[in-house]
Amino acid sequence: MKDNSERTTINVLLVKAGECAKMIEMEDSLETMQKLVGGMIEEYMPFEDDVALICNDEGKMRRMPLNRAIYGEDGKIMDIIAGDFFICYAPIESERFLSLPPELAEKYKEKFYWPEQVFMKNGEGLVAHKYNPDYRKHEVQSILGDR
């Protein structure tokens, strides 16, 4: 069993449903990863870069909030991640997830920064629209008034 002095941290991009993505430092442990995604983790690698998207293995089955769309090279949605997730560095030669290098952190922060809302478009498939969560909060408060 590891003692706390052996624990390490990694820097990952945390992408929460309804919030802007942000870089965080997290403990490099299965327990922390599971806590961040709300359950059993799944490693998903839909990108050409050596990065892994770590999400909840049962996010869709548990009806977690739709978070962000994953797009194919044609620009069409190929998947939607349900629930919170994080992105870390995962080179094939490594047995562990690692901190995102600065250039990949910036690339994926730009890609996933704004929250998305997913819609069905006239039976033609799904579309996702990015939005500013602070603007939405202000808009809701204006409609409802101060409560």
C-alpha positions, 0 to 999 in steps of 0.5 A: 500500500502506498503512503501519502508521500508516494502519491503524485499529482497530474495536470489535466483539463477538467470539463464539467457539464454546463461550465467552462473547461479549466486546468486543474491539478489532481491526485494521480489515483483511481479514487480521485479519477472516479470522484471527478467523473462520478463513477467507474472510469472509461478511457476514450481516445477519439483524437489523433494526439496522445490524449485520453478523455476519461469519462464515466463508463455509464454516463449515458445509461445513468442519464448524466447531463450531456456535456460536450460533443465529439466531432469527426473530421467531417465536422459532424457529431460522432459522439456526445459525452454525458457527465463530467470528464477530464483530458490527460496525456496518454502516450502509448508507451506509458502505463499511467496517465500523465500531465497534459503538456502545455501545447496540448493543454492549450489545444484542448482547452480551446476545443472544449472551453465553452459548454454546449447544449445539444439539440435534434435538428429537424430529424437531420441529426444532432447539433451542438451549440456553444454558450457562455454559462455566465450569460445564461445565469444572468439571463435566468436571473433577469427572468426570475428576478432575485430569489 
